[in-house]
């Protein structure tokens, strides 16, 4: 059994274990803490109460976390007992595969048991709307209010739960959006790192027959190799070294394969802002697909510069892919992206999908006949090069309240000797500095964390600004 986080019992008396709250992307909690079978069943009953009377089945999937398949089966039993036909995944699968099958099976909604990139001791309950994307707040707030209102039903009628294979049809649909022949002709080694998560095997299946593709960390490990399954440099040191030794392009997936990371053939990390820029470049210049672009509040100014030059409308949203999803449902959106690595692309579903984003990057390398880092250099030469980093500070409940007040009431006139020209409060507090740099403070909606994001013209200045930001927020 996975050990619980040290000290998680410290504030036991202050917690209410039946409080099920949906943050930026679903309800997440510690396994055997708040994330219990009892609470999963309560969430499934509230989900069923919200969608009562809706047409269509419910699709349920799960990731590689500890007992995720059992939590999914428990949720499926409750939903089926409420009269829904349930399609339950045969095996662990990517979150976007569940969203795809919501659309494909004309389902009224979907459930994915996953805590995405969170630590191994966490699990979660994501809800997918009938439009095959992240549930909007009208859905999640309604589910929250219904928790505990009705007795949990658990006696599912025979035949109401059907086990299905989530893989083949989903992969075939995604593969149809890229030039597989061009990719197959690519003479370049490609390493896929699913980080022991539920995306294992999907790239190999999509590119079956490509001699130079291989996967690492592609077995189930609920500990995720001892790191959080989040594709950021601190978790990818060994993989970055492997890419450098093998001179291989690296594609990284998070724990439920809806977010992407990348590593150059030189072993350097390609951050999510750069991935966004690479995908935008490829979609506009090579694929010539039309449409507007959406970025979240913590994304690079480079995207503003690119869309301005391309003559493309740009939307900026609060942090969370559900806001991008809303716009993808309403408007002609070419792509939308967020700092955490979620990238959604048109002609698919209004959902972030690392398989599609990764195949697009590989297609770009095949079409341009250049490695990722060379294409990125071309973009930097055409526009500019920004440097970016973030730090995550663990906070307790009292820290959260104090930091909220400080950010709202005590905004500084300068940072690191740079004047604060403007404060933007779309989601958190973003201080725009007079040299074009910015620093953003935001309390996480899903974790006990304060995240500090920063972008500037040099890595040294980013480090200095983050250091000053960390000192300032602590008072």
Secondary structure, DSSP 8 states (H G I E B T S, - for coil): -----TTTTTTGGG--TT----BTTBEEEEBTTTB-HHHHHHHHHHHHHHTTT-SS-EEEEE-SSTTHHHHHHHHHHHHHHTT--EEEESS---HHHHHHHHHHTT-SEEEEE--TTS-TTEEEEEEE-TTSSB--HHHHHHHHHHTTTS-------TTSEEEE--SHHHHHHHHTTS-HHHHHT--S-EEEE-TTSTTTTHHHHHTTT-TTEEEES-S--TTGGGS-S--SGGG-HHHHHHHHHHT-EEEEE-TTSSBEEEE-TTS-EE-HHHHHHHHHHIIIIIS----EEEEETTS-HHHHHHHHHHT--EEEE-SSHHHHHHHHHHS-EEEEE-TTSBEEETTS-SS--HHHHHHHHHHHHHHHTS-HHHHHHHHHHHS---EEEEEEEE--HHHHHHHHHHHHH---SEETTEEEEEEE-SSSEEEEETTS-EEEEEE-SSSSEEEEEEEESSHHHHHHHHHHHHHHHT-
